[in-house]
Amino acid sequence: MTDVGKVFPNGNVAVNNINIDISAGEFISFVGPSGCGKSTIFKMISGLIDNTKGNIEILGSDMNDTGQKRTDVGFVFQDATLLPWRSVLDNVMLPLEFQKMSKQEKKQEALRALELVGLEDYTKSLPRQLSGGMRMRVSIARALVAKPKLLLMDEPFGALDEITRQSLQTELLRIWEKQKMTVLFITHNVFEAVYLSTRIAVMTPSPGKIASTVDVPLAFPRNDEIRTTHQFSDIVAQVSHDLKF
């Protein structure tokens, strides 16, 4: 992203002069105060909204020049946004419905994605029969089924209890290491950002800019024990300091 900005029709300047270069395979968390434009950045990257100025280049192509919806970018929203009348399997198959694949191939890809998130035994369940954490796992599987090279996650664990949240954090890292994709993750939780990330982008209040980026040189794979180390606490302290504008 080079000098990227977004001004909405009502004149609201959501973000201004966003500059960041993210390498393939990184796990980058975006933290910042509410309303600083984190979700706006992700919507511009995904093509859901256009940027007003600047340039967004993904996997070697300019977003403004593609003229079509990208299939190599997945998006997981804050809510699971599952279709309540469709089974778990059918919800995960949704992104494949307009692809030139046989029904059996689509089913196999959906089963593969559900196995990644540990829900292969719940294919026939309806969303209302699942816990909040399980519904979010289905949402993640749906984003993974098209094998994206870039996965955007907009505070997906924010509404979950702490035990479920930490469990899904570890599961997400396992999937990220296995799939070798790039992940961009929004969170208001500094501890979550440090646990998950290779690097953290700290944003200013609106209009949002990236104030700093903080490297997280903690080894992978990570487990709960790392949360109690001095190195972990030092990185949390640095990010927290950078958030005080």
Contacts in CASP RR format, 6 or more apart in sequence:
PFRMAT RR
TARGET T0000
AUTHOR 0000-0000-0000
METHOD contacts of the structure
MODEL  1
MTDVGKVFPNGNVAVNNINIDISAGEFISFVGPSGCGKSTIFKMISGLID
NTKGNIEILGSDMNDTGQKRTDVGFVFQDATLLPWRSVLDNVMLPLEFQK
MSKQEKKQEALRALELVGLEDYTKSLPRQLSGGMRMRVSIARALVAKPKL
LLMDEPFGALDEITRQSLQTELLRIWEKQKMTVLFITHNVFEAVYLSTRI
AVMTPSPGKIASTVDVPLAFPRNDEIRTTHQFSDIVAQVSHDLKF
1 18 0 8 1.000
1 19 0 8 1.000
1 20 0 8 1.000
1 21 0 8 1.000
1 41 0 8 1.000
1 45 0 8 1.000
1 54 0 8 1.000
1 55 0 8 1.000
1 56 0 8 1.000
1 57 0 8 1.000
2 19 0 8 1.000
2 54 0 8 1.000
2 55 0 8 1.000
2 56 0 8 1.000
2 57 0 8 1.000
3 17 0 8 1.000
3 18 0 8 1.000
3 19 0 8 1.000
3 53 0 8 1.000
3 54 0 8 1.000
3 55 0 8 1.000
4 15 0 8 1.000
4 17 0 8 1.000
4 18 0 8 1.000
4 19 0 8 1.000
4 41 0 8 1.000
4 44 0 8 1.000
4 51 0 8 1.000
4 53 0 8 1.000
4 54 0 8 1.000
4 55 0 8 1.000
4 56 0 8 1.000
5 13 0 8 1.000
5 14 0 8 1.000
5 15 0 8 1.000
5 16 0 8 1.000
5 17 0 8 1.000
5 18 0 8 1.000
5 51 0 8 1.000
5 52 0 8 1.000
5 53 0 8 1.000
5 54 0 8 1.000
6 13 0 8 1.000
6 14 0 8 1.000
6 15 0 8 1.000
6 37 0 8 1.000
6 40 0 8 1.000
6 44 0 8 1.000
6 49 0 8 1.000
6 51 0 8 1.000
6 52 0 8 1.000
7 13 0 8 1.000
7 14 0 8 1.000
7 52 0 8 1.000
8 14 0 8 1.000
13 206 0 8 1.000
13 207 0 8 1.000
14 37 0 8 1.000
14 40 0 8 1.000
14 206 0 8 1.000
14 207 0 8 1.000
14 208 0 8 1.000
15 36 0 8 1.000
15 37 0 8 1.000
15 40 0 8 1.000
15 41 0 8 1.000
15 207 0 8 1.000
15 208 0 8 1.000
15 209 0 8 1.000
16 207 0 8 1.000
16 208 0 8 1.000
16 209 0 8 1.000
17 209 0 8 1.000
18 41 0 8 1.000
18 208 0 8 1.000
18 209 0 8 1.000
18 210 0 8 1.000
19 210 0 8 1.000
20 28 0 8 1.000
20 201 0 8 1.000
20 210 0 8 1.000
20 213 0 8 1.000
22 28 0 8 1.000
22 182 0 8 1.000
22 184 0 8 1.000
23 182 0 8 1.000
24 149 0 8 1.000
24 182 0 8 1.000
25 180 0 8 1.000
25 181 0 8 1.000
25 182 0 8 1.000
25 183 0 8 1.000
26 182 0 8 1.000
26 183 0 8 1.000
26 198 0 8 1.000
26 199 0 8 1.000
27 173 0 8 1.000
27 176 0 8 1.000
27 182 0 8 1.000
27 183 0 8 1.000
27 185 0 8 1.000
27 196 0 8 1.000
27 197 0 8 1.000
27 198 0 8 1.000
27 199 0 8 1.000
28 182 0 8 1.000
28 183 0 8 1.000
28 184 0 8 1.000
28 185 0 8 1.000
28 197 0 8 1.000
28 198 0 8 1.000
28 199 0 8 1.000
28 200 0 8 1.000
28 201 0 8 1.000
29 185 0 8 1.000
29 186 0 8 1.000
29 187 0 8 1.000
29 192 0 8 1.000
29 193 0 8 1.000
29 196 0 8 1.000
29 197 0 8 1.000
29 199 0 8 1.000
29 200 0 8 1.000
29 201 0 8 1.000
30 38 0 8 1.000
30 41 0 8 1.000
30 184 0 8 1.000
30 185 0 8 1.000
30 186 0 8 1.000
30 187 0 8 1.000
30 200 0 8 1.000
30 201 0 8 1.000
30 203 0 8 1.000
31 186 0 8 1.000
31 187 0 8 1.000
31 188 0 8 1.000
31 190 0 8 1.000
31 193 0 8 1.000
31 200 0 8 1.000
31 201 0 8 1.000
31 202 0 8 1.000
31 203 0 8 1.000
31 239 0 8 1.000
31 243 0 8 1.000
32 38 0 8 1.000
32 188 0 8 1.000
32 202 0 8 1.000
32 203 0 8 1.000
32 204 0 8 1.000
32 243 0 8 1.000
33 203 0 8 1.000
33 205 0 8 1.000
33 206 0 8 1.000
33 243 0 8 1.000
34 188 0 8 1.000
35 205 0 8 1.000
35 206 0 8 1.000
36 203 0 8 1.000
36 204 0 8 1.000
36 205 0 8 1.000
36 206 0 8 1.000
36 208 0 8 1.000
37 203 0 8 1.000
37 206 0 8 1.000
37 207 0 8 1.000
37 208 0 8 1.000
38 154 0 8 1.000
38 186 0 8 1.000
38 203 0 8 1.000
39 154 0 8 1.000
39 186 0 8 1.000
40 49 0 8 1.000
42 75 0 8 1.000
42 152 0 8 1.000
42 154 0 8 1.000
42 184 0 8 1.000
42 186 0 8 1.000
43 49 0 8 1.000
44 50 0 8 1.000
44 51 0 8 1.000
44 56 0 8 1.000
44 63 0 8 1.000
45 56 0 8 1.000
45 58 0 8 1.000
45 63 0 8 1.000
45 73 0 8 1.000
45 150 0 8 1.000
45 152 0 8 1.000
45 184 0 8 1.000
46 70 0 8 1.000
46 73 0 8 1.000
46 74 0 8 1.000
46 75 0 8 1.000
46 152 0 8 1.000
47 63 0 8 1.000
47 69 0 8 1.000
47 70 0 8 1.000
48 75 0 8 1.000
50 64 0 8 1.000
51 63 0 8 1.000
51 64 0 8 1.000
55 62 0 8 1.000
55 64 0 8 1.000
56 62 0 8 1.000
56 63 0 8 1.000
56 64 0 8 1.000
57 63 0 8 1.000
58 70 0 8 1.000
58 72 0 8 1.000
58 73 0 8 1.000
58 150 0 8 1.000
59 72 0 8 1.000
59 149 0 8 1.000
59 150 0 8 1.000
71 99 0 8 1.000
71 146 0 8 1.000
71 148 0 8 1.000
72 146 0 8 1.000
72 148 0 8 1.000
72 149 0 8 1.000
72 150 0 8 1.000
73 148 0 8 1.000
73 149 0 8 1.000
73 150 0 8 1.000
73 151 0 8 1.000
73 152 0 8 1.000
74 143 0 8 1.000
74 144 0 8 1.000
74 146 0 8 1.000
74 148 0 8 1.000
74 150 0 8 1.000
74 151 0 8 1.000
74 152 0 8 1.000
75 143 0 8 1.000
75 151 0 8 1.000
75 152 0 8 1.000
75 153 0 8 1.000
75 154 0 8 1.000
76 136 0 8 1.000
76 139 0 8 1.000
76 140 0 8 1.000
76 143 0 8 1.000
76 151 0 8 1.000
76 152 0 8 1.000
76 153 0 8 1.000
76 154 0 8 1.000
76 156 0 8 1.000
77 139 0 8 1.000
77 154 0 8 1.000
77 156 0 8 1.000
78 154 0 8 1.000
78 155 0 8 1.000
78 156 0 8 1.000
78 158 0 8 1.000
78 159 0 8 1.000
79 159 0 8 1.000
80 127 0 8 1.000
80 132 0 8 1.000
80 135 0 8 1.000
80 136 0 8 1.000
80 138 0 8 1.000
80 139 0 8 1.000
81 139 0 8 1.000
82 91 0 8 1.000
82 127 0 8 1.000
82 135 0 8 1.000
82 138 0 8 1.000
82 139 0 8 1.000
82 142 0 8 1.000
83 90 0 8 1.000
83 91 0 8 1.000
83 94 0 8 1.000
83 127 0 8 1.000
84 126 0 8 1.000
84 127 0 8 1.000
84 128 0 8 1.000
85 126 0 8 1.000
86 94 0 8 1.000
86 126 0 8 1.000
86 127 0 8 1.000
87 123 0 8 1.000
87 124 0 8 1.000
87 125 0 8 1.000
87 126 0 8 1.000
88 114 0 8 1.000
88 119 0 8 1.000
88 122 0 8 1.000
88 123 0 8 1.000
88 124 0 8 1.000
88 125 0 8 1.000
88 126 0 8 1.000
88 127 0 8 1.000
88 130 0 8 1.000
88 138 0 8 1.000
89 107 0 8 1.000
89 110 0 8 1.000
89 111 0 8 1.000
89 114 0 8 1.000
89 123 0 8 1.000
89 124 0 8 1.000
91 127 0 8 1.000
91 138 0 8 1.000
91 142 0 8 1.000
92 110 0 8 1.000
92 113 0 8 1.000
92 114 0 8 1.000
92 138 0 8 1.000
92 141 0 8 1.000
92 142 0 8 1.000
92 145 0 8 1.000
93 106 0 8 1.000
93 107 0 8 1.000
93 109 0 8 1.000
93 110 0 8 1.000
93 145 0 8 1.000
94 142 0 8 1.000
95 142 0 8 1.000
95 143 0 8 1.000
95 145 0 8 1.000
95 146 0 8 1.000
96 106 0 8 1.000
96 109 0 8 1.000
96 110 0 8 1.000
96 145 0 8 1.000
96 146 0 8 1.000
97 106 0 8 1.000
99 106 0 8 1.000
99 146 0 8 1.000
101 109 0 8 1.000
109 145 0 8 1.000
110 141 0 8 1.000
110 145 0 8 1.000
111 120 0 8 1.000
111 123 0 8 1.000
112 145 0 8 1.000
113 141 0 8 1.000
113 142 0 8 1.000
113 144 0 8 1.000
113 145 0 8 1.000
114 120 0 8 1.000
114 122 0 8 1.000
114 123 0 8 1.000
114 138 0 8 1.000
114 141 0 8 1.000
116 141 0 8 1.000
116 144 0 8 1.000
116 175 0 8 1.000
116 178 0 8 1.000
116 179 0 8 1.000
117 137 0 8 1.000
117 138 0 8 1.000
117 140 0 8 1.000
117 141 0 8 1.000
117 144 0 8 1.000
117 171 0 8 1.000
117 175 0 8 1.000
118 137 0 8 1.000
118 171 0 8 1.000
119 134 0 8 1.000
119 137 0 8 1.000
119 138 0 8 1.000
119 141 0 8 1.000
122 130 0 8 1.000
122 134 0 8 1.000
127 135 0 8 1.000
127 138 0 8 1.000
130 138 0 8 1.000
131 164 0 8 1.000
132 159 0 8 1.000
132 160 0 8 1.000
132 164 0 8 1.000
133 160 0 8 1.000
133 164 0 8 1.000
133 168 0 8 1.000
136 156 0 8 1.000
136 157 0 8 1.000
136 160 0 8 1.000
136 168 0 8 1.000
137 168 0 8 1.000
137 171 0 8 1.000
139 156 0 8 1.000
140 156 0 8 1.000
140 172 0 8 1.000
140 175 0 8 1.000
143 151 0 8 1.000
144 151 0 8 1.000
144 175 0 8 1.000
144 179 0 8 1.000
147 179 0 8 1.000
148 181 0 8 1.000
149 181 0 8 1.000
149 182 0 8 1.000
150 181 0 8 1.000
150 182 0 8 1.000
150 183 0 8 1.000
150 184 0 8 1.000
151 181 0 8 1.000
151 182 0 8 1.000
151 183 0 8 1.000
151 184 0 8 1.000
152 184 0 8 1.000
153 172 0 8 1.000
153 183 0 8 1.000
153 184 0 8 1.000
153 185 0 8 1.000
153 186 0 8 1.000
154 186 0 8 1.000
155 186 0 8 1.000
155 187 0 8 1.000
155 188 0 8 1.000
156 168 0 8 1.000
157 164 0 8 1.000
157 165 0 8 1.000
157 168 0 8 1.000
157 169 0 8 1.000
157 187 0 8 1.000
157 192 0 8 1.000
158 165 0 8 1.000
158 187 0 8 1.000
158 188 0 8 1.000
158 189 0 8 1.000
160 168 0 8 1.000
165 192 0 8 1.000
166 224 0 8 1.000
169 192 0 8 1.000
169 195 0 8 1.000
169 196 0 8 1.000
170 222 0 8 1.000
170 223 0 8 1.000
170 224 0 8 1.000
172 183 0 8 1.000
172 196 0 8 1.000
173 196 0 8 1.000
173 220 0 8 1.000
173 221 0 8 1.000
173 222 0 8 1.000
174 221 0 8 1.000
176 183 0 8 1.000
177 220 0 8 1.000
177 221 0 8 1.000
185 193 0 8 1.000
185 196 0 8 1.000
185 197 0 8 1.000
187 193 0 8 1.000
187 196 0 8 1.000
190 236 0 8 1.000
190 239 0 8 1.000
190 240 0 8 1.000
190 243 0 8 1.000
191 227 0 8 1.000
191 236 0 8 1.000
193 200 0 8 1.000
193 239 0 8 1.000
194 200 0 8 1.000
194 216 0 8 1.000
194 218 0 8 1.000
194 232 0 8 1.000
194 235 0 8 1.000
194 236 0 8 1.000
194 239 0 8 1.000
195 222 0 8 1.000
195 226 0 8 1.000
195 227 0 8 1.000
195 232 0 8 1.000
197 216 0 8 1.000
198 215 0 8 1.000
198 216 0 8 1.000
199 213 0 8 1.000
199 214 0 8 1.000
199 215 0 8 1.000
199 216 0 8 1.000
200 213 0 8 1.000
200 214 0 8 1.000
200 216 0 8 1.000
200 239 0 8 1.000
201 210 0 8 1.000
201 212 0 8 1.000
201 213 0 8 1.000
202 210 0 8 1.000
202 211 0 8 1.000
202 212 0 8 1.000
202 213 0 8 1.000
202 214 0 8 1.000
202 239 0 8 1.000
202 242 0 8 1.000
202 243 0 8 1.000
203 209 0 8 1.000
203 210 0 8 1.000
203 211 0 8 1.000
204 210 0 8 1.000
204 211 0 8 1.000
204 245 0 8 1.000
205 245 0 8 1.000
211 242 0 8 1.000
211 245 0 8 1.000
212 242 0 8 1.000
214 235 0 8 1.000
214 238 0 8 1.000
214 239 0 8 1.000
214 242 0 8 1.000
216 235 0 8 1.000
217 231 0 8 1.000
218 226 0 8 1.000
218 231 0 8 1.000
218 232 0 8 1.000
218 235 0 8 1.000
226 232 0 8 1.000
END
